[in-house]
Each structure stands twice: as structure tokens, then as C-alpha cells.
Amino acid sequence: MHLHCYVWTGMGEDLRNEAERRMPPPPADPAPFLSSPLPPMRTCDWLLKPTRRIDATHTGTDGALDWLAARYRSAQPSFLHPDAEARIGLDFRLDLARDFLGGGVDVQWGFWLTGGRFLTCGVVCCSPNRHADHRCPAR
């Protein structure tokens, strides 16, 4: 198993566009979902997005955890509710992510930022993924 890391920052109101965030069942056209920059509704569906959307790939959880920590720290000055986030904190988030990824469960973090923006960081288990039978986008 390896791990693909994905990140999206945009206007939070754009997340309401569920039509672009949900992979439609066949025979519907998947193009709006595949071409949309928005994060998918299901974390595992990041694997259906184009390869260029992969921000990083790691063969172990330590690298993915470092990636998550770096995204968190870079966004921290822009958190909309820094006091509320401080009650959860990075260490607690990383401990949970370590447990989840070690068990083959995808991790998705989301943060409201100033100016109505939203940040989402996802680490997706690949080959295999326990939630979907998607092929590896990098192969």
C-alpha cells in the first residue's frame, strides 16, 4: 500500500456544489466530477481525479503525517477559529491519523480559514483502498 496526498483551498461556499463533488453513477457523464477542482464528497474518490491533483505520494505513514503537519502549520495563521482549533491541536490530529492510516483508513482534514476560504487535506490509501475499488491514478 502507498498513500496519495491531496489538498484544496478555495471559497467555502463552493463546497455546496455537490454535483461537481460526487461521482455520478453510470451512465451519467463523469466529466464534471473529473474536471472539477473541488474536493470529492468521499475521500476515496480523490483517486478518480487526474494524477496532477496528487500533491505528494508516500510509501509509509510517517511521510504522510509529515505532509499533513506541514499543511496544518502553513494554514494555522489563517484559521478562522484558532482558539477552537487549539483545543483539538495538531498532536491529537496526528495521533488519530496515524491510527487510521495504519489501519488502511483514509484521512481528511478540513479547516475554515479567514475570508470565507476553506482548506481540505486528504491522505488516501491506495492499492488497495478499503472503501472503493479504484485503480491507482499514478499507474
N, CA, C and O atoms as CSV, one atom per row, in Angstrom:
chain,resi,resn,atom,element,x,y,z
A,1,MET,N,N,0.838,-1.186,0.000
A,1,MET,CA,C,0.000,0.000,0.000
A,1,MET,C,C,0.879,1.244,0.000
A,1,MET,O,O,1.943,1.266,0.619
A,2,HIS,N,N,0.424,2.274,-0.698
A,2,HIS,CA,C,1.061,3.577,-0.634
A,2,HIS,C,C,-0.040,4.613,-0.400
A,2,HIS,O,O,-1.226,4.284,-0.425
A,3,LEU,N,N,0.356,5.856,-0.174
A,3,LEU,CA,C,-0.574,6.908,0.216
A,3,LEU,C,C,-0.429,8.102,-0.713
A,3,LEU,O,O,0.675,8.597,-0.940
A,4,HIS,N,N,-1.557,8.560,-1.248
A,4,HIS,CA,C,-1.567,9.772,-2.062
A,4,HIS,C,C,-2.151,10.906,-1.228
A,4,HIS,O,O,-3.141,10.721,-0.520
A,5,CYS,N,N,-1.532,12.076,-1.318
A,5,CYS,CA,C,-1.953,13.252,-0.553
A,5,CYS,C,C,-2.546,14.285,-1.502
A,5,CYS,O,O,-2.000,14.558,-2.571
A,6,TYR,N,N,-3.670,14.849,-1.089
A,6,TYR,CA,C,-4.392,15.829,-1.900
A,6,TYR,C,C,-4.714,17.048,-1.046
A,6,TYR,O,O,-4.947,16.936,0.158
A,7,VAL,N,N,-4.722,18.210,-1.687
A,7,VAL,CA,C,-5.043,19.441,-0.966
A,7,VAL,C,C,-5.887,20.336,-1.861
A,7,VAL,O,O,-5.698,20.376,-3.076
A,8,TRP,N,N,-6.808,21.043,-1.253
A,8,TRP,CA,C,-7.619,22.036,-1.950
A,8,TRP,C,C,-7.870,23.181,-1.003
A,8,TRP,O,O,-8.194,22.972,0.166
A,9,THR,N,N,-7.720,24.399,-1.506
A,9,THR,CA,C,-8.098,25.609,-0.789
A,9,THR,C,C,-8.944,26.441,-1.738
A,9,THR,O,O,-8.556,26.684,-2.880
A,10,GLY,N,N,-10.074,26.864,-1.268
A,10,GLY,CA,C,-10.953,27.682,-2.096
A,10,GLY,C,C,-12.015,28.323,-1.237
A,10,GLY,O,O,-11.958,28.271,-0.009
A,11,MET,N,N,-12.981,28.927,-1.894
A,11,MET,CA,C,-14.076,29.568,-1.179
A,11,MET,C,C,-15.000,28.485,-0.628
A,11,MET,O,O,-15.438,27.593,-1.354
A,12,GLY,N,N,-15.285,28.581,0.661
A,12,GLY,CA,C,-16.111,27.583,1.320
A,12,GLY,C,C,-17.471,27.401,0.678
A,12,GLY,O,O,-17.999,26.290,0.645
A,13,GLU,N,N,-18.047,28.486,0.165
A,13,GLU,CA,C,-19.373,28.387,-0.461
A,13,GLU,C,C,-19.351,27.468,-1.691
A,13,GLU,O,O,-20.384,26.909,-2.060
A,14,ASP,N,N,-18.190,27.309,-2.322
A,14,ASP,CA,C,-18.092,26.433,-3.496
A,14,ASP,C,C,-18.330,24.966,-3.143
A,14,ASP,O,O,-18.690,24.170,-4.010
A,15,LEU,N,N,-18.133,24.610,-1.888
A,15,LEU,CA,C,-18.338,23.224,-1.463
A,15,LEU,C,C,-19.798,22.802,-1.549
A,15,LEU,O,O,-20.105,21.611,-1.496
A,16,ARG,N,N,-20.692,23.761,-1.680
A,16,ARG,CA,C,-22.123,23.447,-1.837
A,16,ARG,C,C,-22.426,22.807,-3.187
A,16,ARG,O,O,-23.489,22.212,-3.365
A,17,ASN,N,N,-21.517,22.922,-4.124
A,17,ASN,CA,C,-21.738,22.384,-5.467
A,17,ASN,C,C,-21.529,20.866,-5.461
A,17,ASN,O,O,-20.514,20.363,-5.943
A,18,GLU,N,N,-22.500,20.158,-4.910
A,18,GLU,CA,C,-22.365,18.712,-4.777
A,18,GLU,C,C,-22.334,17.993,-6.115
A,18,GLU,O,O,-21.769,16.903,-6.207
A,19,ALA,N,N,-22.920,18.566,-7.146
A,19,ALA,CA,C,-22.912,17.910,-8.460
A,19,ALA,C,C,-21.485,17.708,-8.965
A,19,ALA,O,O,-21.199,16.719,-9.639
A,20,GLU,N,N,-20.597,18.637,-8.645
A,20,GLU,CA,C,-19.197,18.500,-9.069
A,20,GLU,C,C,-18.373,17.718,-8.055
A,20,GLU,O,O,-17.227,17.368,-8.335
A,21,ARG,N,N,-18.933,17.440,-6.892
A,21,ARG,CA,C,-18.175,16.766,-5.838
A,21,ARG,C,C,-18.527,15.287,-5.696
A,21,ARG,O,O,-17.895,14.563,-4.926
A,22,ARG,N,N,-19.536,14.846,-6.439
A,22,ARG,CA,C,-19.994,13.459,-6.376
A,22,ARG,C,C,-19.801,12.785,-7.720
A,22,ARG,O,O,-20.237,13.306,-8.747
A,23,MET,N,N,-19.152,11.631,-7.723
A,23,MET,CA,C,-19.017,10.852,-8.949
A,23,MET,C,C,-20.396,10.282,-9.275
A,23,MET,O,O,-20.967,9.545,-8.472
A,24,PRO,N,N,-20.931,10.620,-10.446
A,24,PRO,CA,C,-22.278,10.131,-10.772
A,24,PRO,C,C,-22.249,8.650,-11.162
A,24,PRO,O,O,-21.252,8.162,-11.696
A,25,PRO,N,N,-23.334,7.950,-10.896
A,25,PRO,CA,C,-23.388,6.544,-11.315
A,25,PRO,C,C,-23.529,6.445,-12.828
A,25,PRO,O,O,-24.098,7.338,-13.455
A,26,PRO,N,N,-23.018,5.367,-13.423
A,26,PRO,CA,C,-23.188,5.184,-14.872
A,26,PRO,C,C,-24.675,5.087,-15.190
A,26,PRO,O,O,-25.437,4.565,-14.376
A,27,PRO,N,N,-25.098,5.561,-16.316
A,27,PRO,CA,C,-24.349,6.016,-17.477
A,27,PRO,C,C,-24.121,7.519,-17.508
A,27,PRO,O,O,-23.762,8.057,-18.556
A,28,ALA,N,N,-24.318,8.214,-16.394
A,28,ALA,CA,C,-24.140,9.671,-16.370
A,28,ALA,C,C,-22.713,10.054,-16.742
A,28,ALA,O,O,-21.775,9.282,-16.545
A,29,ASP,N,N,-22.568,11.247,-17.277
A,29,ASP,CA,C,-21.266,11.767,-17.706
A,29,ASP,C,C,-20.423,12.127,-16.474
A,29,ASP,O,O,-20.836,12.973,-15.679
A,30,PRO,N,N,-19.242,11.495,-16.301
A,30,PRO,CA,C,-18.394,11.812,-15.143
A,30,PRO,C,C,-17.535,13.057,-15.335
A,30,PRO,O,O,-16.844,13.468,-14.403
A,31,ALA,N,N,-17.559,13.673,-16.528
A,31,ALA,CA,C,-16.664,14.796,-16.830
A,31,ALA,C,C,-16.758,15.943,-15.828
A,31,ALA,O,O,-15.716,16.461,-15.424
A,32,PRO,N,N,-17.958,16.371,-15.402
A,32,PRO,CA,C,-17.994,17.481,-14.427
A,32,PRO,C,C,-17.257,17.142,-13.130
A,32,PRO,O,O,-16.566,17.994,-12.571
A,33,PHE,N,N,-17.398,15.915,-12.655
A,33,PHE,CA,C,-16.690,15.499,-11.446
A,33,PHE,C,C,-15.189,15.441,-11.691
A,33,PHE,O,O,-14.407,15.969,-10.902
A,34,LEU,N,N,-14.793,14.806,-12.770
A,34,LEU,CA,C,-13.371,14.586,-13.042
A,34,LEU,C,C,-12.616,15.885,-13.283
A,34,LEU,O,O,-11.451,16.006,-12.903
A,35,SER,N,N,-13.263,16.845,-13.905
A,35,SER,CA,C,-12.570,18.100,-14.237
A,35,SER,C,C,-12.696,19.165,-13.154
A,35,SER,O,O,-12.000,20.180,-13.205
A,36,SER,N,N,-13.559,18.954,-12.189
A,36,SER,CA,C,-13.777,19.953,-11.143
A,36,SER,C,C,-12.566,20.033,-10.208
A,36,SER,O,O,-12.001,19.004,-9.836
A,37,PRO,N,N,-12.170,21.246,-9.829
A,37,PRO,CA,C,-11.094,21.395,-8.850
A,37,PRO,C,C,-11.562,21.123,-7.418
A,37,PRO,O,O,-10.739,21.021,-6.508
A,38,LEU,N,N,-12.874,21.004,-7.213
A,38,LEU,CA,C,-13.419,20.821,-5.869
A,38,LEU,C,C,-13.065,19.444,-5.312
A,38,LEU,O,O,-12.907,18.485,-6.067
A,39,PRO,N,N,-12.939,19.351,-3.984
A,39,PRO,CA,C,-12.662,18.050,-3.368
A,39,PRO,C,C,-13.903,17.165,-3.467
A,39,PRO,O,O,-15.028,17.661,-3.424
A,40,PRO,N,N,-13.699,15.868,-3.597
A,40,PRO,CA,C,-14.854,14.968,-3.690
A,40,PRO,C,C,-15.566,14.815,-2.344
A,40,PRO,O,O,-14.994,15.081,-1.287
A,41,MET,N,N,-16.825,14.382,-2.409
A,41,MET,CA,C,-17.600,14.132,-1.190
A,41,MET,C,C,-17.012,12.955,-0.408
A,41,MET,O,O,-16.928,13.005,0.819
A,42,ARG,N,N,-16.610,11.907,-1.111
A,42,ARG,CA,C,-15.991,10.746,-0.467
A,42,ARG,C,C,-14.478,10.862,-0.629
A,42,ARG,O,O,-13.991,11.056,-1.743
A,43,THR,N,N,-13.744,10.748,0.447
A,43,THR,CA,C,-12.289,10.908,0.424
A,43,THR,C,C,-11.642,9.951,-0.574
A,43,THR,O,O,-10.730,10.350,-1.299
A,44,CYS,N,N,-12.090,8.709,-0.625
A,44,CYS,CA,C,-11.502,7.723,-1.534
A,44,CYS,C,C,-11.639,8.131,-2.998
A,44,CYS,O,O,-10.859,7.676,-3.834
A,45,ASP,N,N,-12.609,8.974,-3.322
A,45,ASP,CA,C,-12.819,9.374,-4.720
A,45,ASP,C,C,-11.776,10.362,-5.231
A,45,ASP,O,O,-11.773,10.693,-6.417
A,46,TRP,N,N,-10.891,10.839,-4.358
A,46,TRP,CA,C,-9.739,11.604,-4.851
A,46,TRP,C,C,-8.985,10.765,-5.885
A,46,TRP,O,O,-8.424,11.308,-6.837
A,47,LEU,N,N,-8.973,9.440,-5.700
A,47,LEU,CA,C,-8.221,8.560,-6.600
A,47,LEU,C,C,-8.755,8.596,-8.026
A,47,LEU,O,O,-8.061,8.171,-8.949
A,48,LEU,N,N,-9.972,9.093,-8.226
A,48,LEU,CA,C,-10.549,9.203,-9.571
A,48,LEU,C,C,-10.142,10.491,-10.272
A,48,LEU,O,O,-10.291,10.617,-11.488
A,49,LYS,N,N,-9.636,11.433,-9.516
A,49,LYS,CA,C,-9.231,12.723,-10.086
A,49,LYS,C,C,-7.946,12.556,-10.913
A,49,LYS,O,O,-7.219,11.579,-10.732
A,50,PRO,N,N,-7.668,13.492,-11.808
A,50,PRO,CA,C,-6.433,13.400,-12.612
A,50,PRO,C,C,-5.172,13.344,-11.735
A,50,PRO,O,O,-5.145,13.902,-10.637
A,51,THR,N,N,-4.160,12.682,-12.222
A,51,THR,CA,C,-2.900,12.495,-11.494
A,51,THR,C,C,-2.298,13.817,-11.047
A,51,THR,O,O,-1.672,13.877,-9.989
A,52,ARG,N,N,-2.471,14.868,-11.821
A,52,ARG,CA,C,-1.885,16.170,-11.466
A,52,ARG,C,C,-2.434,16.717,-10.152
A,52,ARG,O,O,-1.851,17.637,-9.579
A,53,ARG,N,N,-3.546,16.164,-9.668
A,53,ARG,CA,C,-4.116,16.610,-8.406
A,53,ARG,C,C,-3.375,16.038,-7.196
A,53,ARG,O,O,-3.560,16.520,-6.079
A,54,ILE,N,N,-2.543,15.023,-7.402
A,54,ILE,CA,C,-1.774,14.441,-6.302
A,54,ILE,C,C,-0.703,15.439,-5.879
A,54,ILE,O,O,0.121,15.853,-6.694
A,55,ASP,N,N,-0.715,15.821,-4.612
A,55,ASP,CA,C,0.269,16.772,-4.098
A,55,ASP,C,C,1.539,16.065,-3.646
A,55,ASP,O,O,2.631,16.627,-3.738
A,56,ALA,N,N,1.402,14.827,-3.156
A,56,ALA,CA,C,2.555,14.042,-2.693
A,56,ALA,C,C,2.135,12.580,-2.632
A,56,ALA,O,O,0.950,12.263,-2.533
A,57,THR,N,N,3.119,11.701,-2.692
A,57,THR,CA,C,2.894,10.262,-2.533
A,57,THR,C,C,3.928,9.729,-1.554
A,57,THR,O,O,5.105,10.082,-1.622
A,58,HIS,N,N,3.474,8.871,-0.640
A,58,HIS,CA,C,4.358,8.299,0.371
A,58,HIS,C,C,4.135,6.802,0.463
A,58,HIS,O,O,3.023,6.315,0.257
A,59,THR,N,N,5.194,6.080,0.773
A,59,THR,CA,C,5.084,4.633,0.926
A,59,THR,C,C,4.844,4.239,2.374
A,59,THR,O,O,4.589,3.069,2.659
A,60,GLY,N,N,4.920,5.174,3.272
A,60,GLY,CA,C,4.676,4.893,4.687
A,60,GLY,C,C,3.905,6.015,5.340
A,60,GLY,O,O,3.811,7.117,4.801
A,61,THR,N,N,3.350,5.726,6.514
A,61,THR,CA,C,2.540,6.728,7.198
A,61,THR,C,C,3.355,7.921,7.702
A,61,THR,O,O,2.826,9.030,7.779
A,62,ASP,N,N,4.621,7.718,8.044
A,62,ASP,CA,C,5.416,8.838,8.576
A,62,ASP,C,C,5.505,9.993,7.584
A,62,ASP,O,O,5.349,11.153,7.967
A,63,GLY,N,N,5.751,9.689,6.331
A,63,GLY,CA,C,5.821,10.739,5.315
A,63,GLY,C,C,4.495,11.450,5.144
A,63,GLY,O,O,4.458,12.672,5.002
A,64,ALA,N,N,3.395,10.690,5.155
A,64,ALA,CA,C,2.070,11.289,5.021
A,64,ALA,C,C,1.738,12.158,6.233
A,64,ALA,O,O,1.134,13.220,6.084
A,65,LEU,N,N,2.125,11.718,7.422
A,65,LEU,CA,C,1.893,12.516,8.620
A,65,LEU,C,C,2.701,13.812,8.588
A,65,LEU,O,O,2.208,14.863,8.998
A,66,ASP,N,N,3.923,13.740,8.109
A,66,ASP,CA,C,4.733,14.953,7.953
A,66,ASP,C,C,4.068,15.919,6.976
A,66,ASP,O,O,4.051,17.130,7.196
A,67,TRP,N,N,3.520,15.364,5.895
A,67,TRP,CA,C,2.820,16.184,4.898
A,67,TRP,C,C,1.623,16.868,5.543
A,67,TRP,O,O,1.439,18.074,5.375
A,68,LEU,N,N,0.801,16.114,6.282
A,68,LEU,CA,C,-0.354,16.703,6.967
A,68,LEU,C,C,0.073,17.802,7.939
A,68,LEU,O,O,-0.538,18.870,7.982
A,69,ALA,N,N,1.113,17.539,8.709
A,69,ALA,CA,C,1.591,18.525,9.682
A,69,ALA,C,C,2.053,19.806,8.981
A,69,ALA,O,O,1.798,20.908,9.467
A,70,ALA,N,N,2.720,19.662,7.860
A,70,ALA,CA,C,3.189,20.841,7.121
A,70,ALA,C,C,2.016,21.659,6.586
A,70,ALA,O,O,2.055,22.888,6.634
A,71,ARG,N,N,0.979,21.003,6.079
A,71,ARG,CA,C,-0.199,21.723,5.580
A,71,ARG,C,C,-0.896,22.449,6.736
A,71,ARG,O,O,-1.323,23.596,6.596
A,72,TYR,N,N,-1.001,21.770,7.866
A,72,TYR,CA,C,-1.627,22.364,9.049
A,72,TYR,C,C,-0.859,23.618,9.479
A,72,TYR,O,O,-1.446,24.682,9.675
A,73,ARG,N,N,0.439,23.477,9.621
A,73,ARG,CA,C,1.252,24.606,10.095
A,73,ARG,C,C,1.215,25.787,9.129
A,73,ARG,O,O,1.220,26.941,9.559
A,74,SER,N,N,1.178,25.508,7.837
A,74,SER,CA,C,1.150,26.620,6.878
A,74,SER,C,C,-0.200,27.342,6.900
A,74,SER,O,O,-0.272,28.534,6.600
A,75,ALA,N,N,-1.261,26.630,7.253
A,75,ALA,CA,C,-2.589,27.249,7.301
A,75,ALA,C,C,-2.898,27.878,8.656
A,75,ALA,O,O,-3.775,28.737,8.750
A,76,GLN,N,N,-2.202,27.470,9.690
A,76,GLN,CA,C,-2.506,27.868,11.061
A,76,GLN,C,C,-2.675,29.383,11.249
A,76,GLN,O,O,-3.589,29.791,11.966
A,77,PRO,N,N,-1.845,30.225,10.645
A,77,PRO,CA,C,-2.047,31.672,10.845
A,77,PRO,C,C,-3.362,32.194,10.265
A,77,PRO,O,O,-3.795,33.293,10.611
A,78,SER,N,N,-4.000,31.418,9.390
A,78,SER,CA,C,-5.247,31.849,8.758
A,78,SER,C,C,-6.485,31.156,9.300
A,78,SER,O,O,-7.580,31.383,8.786
A,79,PHE,N,N,-6.349,30.314,10.328
A,79,PHE,CA,C,-7.523,29.641,10.879
A,79,PHE,C,C,-8.561,30.671,11.288
A,79,PHE,O,O,-8.229,31.675,11.918
A,80,LEU,N,N,-9.800,30.431,10.936
A,80,LEU,CA,C,-10.882,31.340,11.289
A,80,LEU,C,C,-11.149,31.326,12.789
A,80,LEU,O,O,-11.456,32.358,13.386
A,81,HIS,N,N,-11.030,30.143,13.392
A,81,HIS,CA,C,-11.277,29.989,14.832
A,81,HIS,C,C,-10.054,29.336,15.480
A,81,HIS,O,O,-10.101,28.159,15.839
A,82,PRO,N,N,-8.972,30.083,15.630
A,82,PRO,CA,C,-7.739,29.481,16.151
A,82,PRO,C,C,-7.872,28.937,17.570
A,82,PRO,O,O,-7.233,27.940,17.906
A,83,ASP,N,N,-8.687,29.572,18.404
A,83,ASP,CA,C,-8.834,29.080,19.783
A,83,ASP,C,C,-9.551,27.734,19.811
A,83,ASP,O,O,-9.169,26.840,20.566
A,84,ALA,N,N,-10.568,27.592,19.004
A,84,ALA,CA,C,-11.288,26.313,18.938
A,84,ALA,C,C,-10.374,25.227,18.381
A,84,ALA,O,O,-10.378,24.102,18.881
A,85,GLU,N,N,-9.612,25.542,17.381
A,85,GLU,CA,C,-8.700,24.549,16.804
A,85,GLU,C,C,-7.604,24.179,17.797
A,85,GLU,O,O,-7.163,23.030,17.827
A,86,ALA,N,N,-7.165,25.122,18.597
A,86,ALA,CA,C,-6.119,24.838,19.592
A,86,ALA,C,C,-6.593,23.802,20.615
A,86,ALA,O,O,-5.778,23.067,21.172
A,87,ARG,N,N,-7.901,23.741,20.865
A,87,ARG,CA,C,-8.418,22.736,21.804
A,87,ARG,C,C,-8.277,21.325,21.236
A,87,ARG,O,O,-8.168,20.363,21.997
A,88,ILE,N,N,-8.279,21.192,19.917
A,88,ILE,CA,C,-8.065,19.891,19.274
A,88,ILE,C,C,-6.569,19.684,19.107
A,88,ILE,O,O,-6.000,18.724,19.627
A,89,GLY,N,N,-5.948,20.583,18.388
A,89,GLY,CA,C,-4.500,20.598,18.239
A,89,GLY,C,C,-3.926,19.609,17.246
A,89,GLY,O,O,-4.539,18.598,16.905
A,90,LEU,N,N,-2.751,19.933,16.804
A,90,LEU,CA,C,-2.065,19.129,15.797
A,90,LEU,C,C,-1.680,17.755,16.326
A,90,LEU,O,O,-1.851,16.759,15.623
A,91,ASP,N,N,-1.169,17.679,17.538
A,91,ASP,CA,C,-0.728,16.380,18.067
A,91,ASP,C,C,-1.871,15.368,18.113
A,91,ASP,O,O,-1.691,14.210,17.733
A,92,PHE,N,N,-3.038,15.798,18.574
A,92,PHE,CA,C,-4.191,14.901,18.638
A,92,PHE,C,C,-4.597,14.456,17.235
A,92,PHE,O,O,-4.868,13.278,17.006
A,93,ARG,N,N,-4.635,15.400,16.303
A,93,ARG,CA,C,-4.981,15.062,14.920
A,93,ARG,C,C,-3.993,14.048,14.341
A,93,ARG,O,O,-4.395,13.084,13.689
A,94,LEU,N,N,-2.708,14.269,14.582
A,94,LEU,CA,C,-1.704,13.355,14.038
A,94,LEU,C,C,-1.804,11.962,14.663
A,94,LEU,O,O,-1.615,10.960,13.973
A,95,ASP,N,N,-2.100,11.894,15.957
A,95,ASP,CA,C,-2.267,10.591,16.607
A,95,ASP,C,C,-3.427,9.818,15.980
A,95,ASP,O,O,-3.300,8.626,15.701
A,96,LEU,N,N,-4.546,10.486,15.759
A,96,LEU,CA,C,-5.682,9.829,15.108
A,96,LEU,C,C,-5.329,9.409,13.684
A,96,LEU,O,O,-5.636,8.294,13.262
A,97,ALA,N,N,-4.685,10.307,12.952
A,97,ALA,CA,C,-4.319,9.995,11.561
A,97,ALA,C,C,-3.383,8.793,11.512
A,97,ALA,O,O,-3.510,7.950,10.624
A,98,ARG,N,N,-2.455,8.704,12.439
A,98,ARG,CA,C,-1.526,7.562,12.484
A,98,ARG,C,C,-2.309,6.264,12.662
A,98,ARG,O,O,-2.052,5.279,11.971
A,99,ASP,N,N,-3.256,6.268,13.584
A,99,ASP,CA,C,-4.077,5.072,13.820
A,99,ASP,C,C,-4.914,4.719,12.590
A,99,ASP,O,O,-4.974,3.559,12.184
A,100,PHE,N,N,-5.555,5.719,12.007
A,100,PHE,CA,C,-6.414,5.459,10.851
A,100,PHE,C,C,-5.612,4.940,9.668
A,100,PHE,O,O,-5.949,3.904,9.094
A,101,LEU,N,N,-4.559,5.650,9.302
A,101,LEU,CA,C,-3.767,5.242,8.139
A,101,LEU,C,C,-3.129,3.877,8.360
A,101,LEU,O,O,-3.037,3.075,7.431
A,102,GLY,N,N,-2.688,3.610,9.589
A,102,GLY,CA,C,-2.116,2.305,9.897
A,102,GLY,C,C,-3.112,1.173,9.707
A,102,GLY,O,O,-2.724,0.035,9.443
A,103,GLY,N,N,-4.395,1.486,9.841
A,103,GLY,CA,C,-5.452,0.506,9.632
A,103,GLY,C,C,-6.052,0.546,8.242
A,103,GLY,O,O,-7.047,-0.124,7.968
A,104,GLY,N,N,-5.439,1.345,7.353
A,104,GLY,CA,C,-5.929,1.415,5.981
A,104,GLY,C,C,-7.131,2.318,5.780
A,104,GLY,O,O,-7.855,2.171,4.795
A,105,VAL,N,N,-7.358,3.257,6.705
A,105,VAL,CA,C,-8.495,4.172,6.613
A,105,VAL,C,C,-8.001,5.544,6.163
A,105,VAL,O,O,-7.055,6.092,6.729
A,106,ASP,N,N,-8.649,6.088,5.145
A,106,ASP,CA,C,-8.296,7.408,4.622
A,106,ASP,C,C,-8.490,8.481,5.694
A,106,ASP,O,O,-9.283,8.319,6.622
A,107,VAL,N,N,-7.747,9.582,5.543
A,107,VAL,CA,C,-7.833,10.709,6.477
A,107,VAL,C,C,-8.140,11.977,5.689
A,107,VAL,O,O,-7.522,12.246,4.659
A,108,GLN,N,N,-9.098,12.748,6.186
A,108,GLN,CA,C,-9.466,14.019,5.560
A,108,GLN,C,C,-9.581,15.063,6.655
A,108,GLN,O,O,-10.346,14.880,7.602
A,109,TRP,N,N,-8.834,16.155,6.543
A,109,TRP,CA,C,-8.933,17.265,7.485
A,109,TRP,C,C,-9.510,18.460,6.743
A,109,TRP,O,O,-9.220,18.671,5.566
A,110,GLY,N,N,-10.326,19.238,7.439
A,110,GLY,CA,C,-10.881,20.447,6.854
A,110,GLY,C,C,-10.860,21.584,7.848
A,110,GLY,O,O,-11.120,21.384,9.035
A,111,PHE,N,N,-10.549,22.786,7.368
A,111,PHE,CA,C,-10.427,23.960,8.236
A,111,PHE,C,C,-11.030,25.181,7.554
A,111,PHE,O,O,-10.749,25.466,6.390
A,112,TRP,N,N,-11.861,25.891,8.300
A,112,TRP,CA,C,-12.304,27.193,7.826
A,112,TRP,C,C,-11.175,28.187,8.048
A,112,TRP,O,O,-10.553,28.234,9.109
A,113,LEU,N,N,-10.935,28.973,7.018
A,113,LEU,CA,C,-9.896,29.997,7.055
A,113,LEU,C,C,-10.546,31.372,6.968
A,113,LEU,O,O,-11.736,31.486,6.673
A,114,THR,N,N,-9.777,32.393,7.221
A,114,THR,CA,C,-10.284,33.759,7.125
A,114,THR,C,C,-10.718,34.046,5.691
A,114,THR,O,O,-10.259,33.406,4.745
A,115,GLY,N,N,-11.601,35.011,5.555
A,115,GLY,CA,C,-12.042,35.430,4.227
A,115,GLY,C,C,-12.999,34.454,3.562
A,115,GLY,O,O,-13.173,34.505,2.344
A,116,GLY,N,N,-13.625,33.566,4.330
A,116,GLY,CA,C,-14.579,32.629,3.750
A,116,GLY,C,C,-13.957,31.463,3.018
A,116,GLY,O,O,-14.642,30.725,2.309
A,117,ARG,N,N,-12.643,31.296,3.191
A,117,ARG,CA,C,-11.958,30.202,2.498
A,117,ARG,C,C,-12.008,28.925,3.330
A,117,ARG,O,O,-12.227,28.956,4.541
A,118,PHE,N,N,-11.801,27.813,2.653
A,118,PHE,CA,C,-11.782,26.509,3.301
A,118,PHE,C,C,-10.598,25.725,2.765
A,118,PHE,O,O,-10.290,25.776,1.574
A,119,LEU,N,N,-9.938,24.999,3.656
A,119,LEU,CA,C,-8.804,24.146,3.296
A,119,LEU,C,C,-9.170,22.710,3.604
A,119,LEU,O,O,-9.675,22.415,4.687
A,120,THR,N,N,-8.922,21.819,2.668
A,120,THR,CA,C,-9.084,20.404,2.920
A,120,THR,C,C,-7.807,19.684,2.511
A,120,THR,O,O,-7.243,19.945,1.448
A,121,CYS,N,N,-7.357,18.767,3.378
A,121,CYS,CA,C,-6.160,17.961,3.142
A,121,CYS,C,C,-6.578,16.503,3.290
A,121,CYS,O,O,-7.136,16.112,4.316
A,122,GLY,N,N,-6.309,15.708,2.275
A,122,GLY,CA,C,-6.691,14.309,2.319
A,122,GLY,C,C,-5.510,13.393,2.058
A,122,GLY,O,O,-4.684,13.659,1.185
A,123,VAL,N,N,-5.438,12.316,2.819
A,123,VAL,CA,C,-4.460,11.262,2.583
A,123,VAL,C,C,-5.266,10.005,2.284
A,123,VAL,O,O,-6.064,9.552,3.105
A,124,VAL,N,N,-5.046,9.447,1.093
A,124,VAL,CA,C,-5.850,8.338,0.614
A,124,VAL,C,C,-4.979,7.097,0.467
A,124,VAL,O,O,-3.935,7.125,-0.184
A,125,CYS,N,N,-5.427,6.016,1.079
A,125,CYS,CA,C,-4.736,4.726,0.958
A,125,CYS,C,C,-4.975,4.193,-0.459
A,125,CYS,O,O,-6.097,4.218,-0.964
A,126,CYS,N,N,-3.923,3.721,-1.073
A,126,CYS,CA,C,-4.032,3.282,-2.457
A,126,CYS,C,C,-3.394,1.908,-2.618
A,126,CYS,O,O,-2.345,1.605,-2.049
A,127,SER,N,N,-4.055,1.115,-3.397
A,127,SER,CA,C,-3.574,-0.214,-3.776
A,127,SER,C,C,-3.296,-1.102,-2.575
A,127,SER,O,O,-2.149,-1.470,-2.321
A,128,PRO,N,N,-4.333,-1.443,-1.843
A,128,PRO,CA,C,-5.773,-1.214,-2.056
A,128,PRO,C,C,-6.309,-0.066,-1.207
A,128,PRO,O,O,-5.644,0.451,-0.310
A,129,ASN,N,N,-7.555,0.309,-1.538
A,129,ASN,CA,C,-8.312,1.244,-0.718
A,129,ASN,C,C,-9.502,0.471,-0.165
A,129,ASN,O,O,-10.203,-0.209,-0.914
A,130,ARG,N,N,-9.733,0.569,1.124
A,130,ARG,CA,C,-10.781,-0.256,1.743
A,130,ARG,C,C,-12.187,0.218,1.431
A,130,ARG,O,O,-13.140,-0.526,1.664
A,131,HIS,N,N,-12.358,1.440,0.909
A,131,HIS,CA,C,-13.682,1.985,0.679
A,131,HIS,C,C,-14.133,1.923,-0.775
A,131,HIS,O,O,-15.327,2.035,-1.055
A,132,ALA,N,N,-13.212,1.750,-1.685
A,132,ALA,CA,C,-13.555,1.705,-3.113
A,132,ALA,C,C,-12.492,0.914,-3.866
A,132,ALA,O,O,-11.341,0.823,-3.440
A,133,ASP,N,N,-12.897,0.360,-4.966
A,133,ASP,CA,C,-12.006,-0.433,-5.794
A,133,ASP,C,C,-11.452,0.416,-6.945
A,133,ASP,O,O,-11.499,0.005,-8.105
A,134,HIS,N,N,-10.929,1.597,-6.616
A,134,HIS,CA,C,-10.396,2.490,-7.649
A,134,HIS,C,C,-8.958,2.086,-7.977
A,134,HIS,O,O,-8.200,1.664,-7.103
A,135,ARG,N,N,-8.609,2.221,-9.226
A,135,ARG,CA,C,-7.232,1.954,-9.628
A,135,ARG,C,C,-6.344,3.089,-9.153
A,135,ARG,O,O,-6.821,4.189,-8.875
A,136,CYS,N,N,-5.060,2.818,-9.062
A,136,CYS,CA,C,-4.105,3.843,-8.677
A,136,CYS,C,C,-4.010,4.882,-9.796
A,136,CYS,O,O,-3.761,4.507,-10.942
A,137,PRO,N,N,-4.196,6.156,-9.512
A,137,PRO,CA,C,-4.131,7.176,-10.558
A,137,PRO,C,C,-2.723,7.401,-11.103
A,137,PRO,O,O,-2.560,7.989,-12.172
A,138,ALA,N,N,-1.720,6.943,-10.385
A,138,ALA,CA,C,-0.329,7.182,-10.816
A,138,ALA,C,C,0.233,6.019,-11.628
A,138,ALA,O,O,1.390,6.062,-12.044
A,139,ARG,N,N,-0.558,5.000,-11.854
A,139,ARG,CA,C,-0.068,3.851,-12.616
A,139,ARG,C,C,-0.792,3.688,-13.910
A,139,ARG,O,O,-0.498,2.765,-14.671
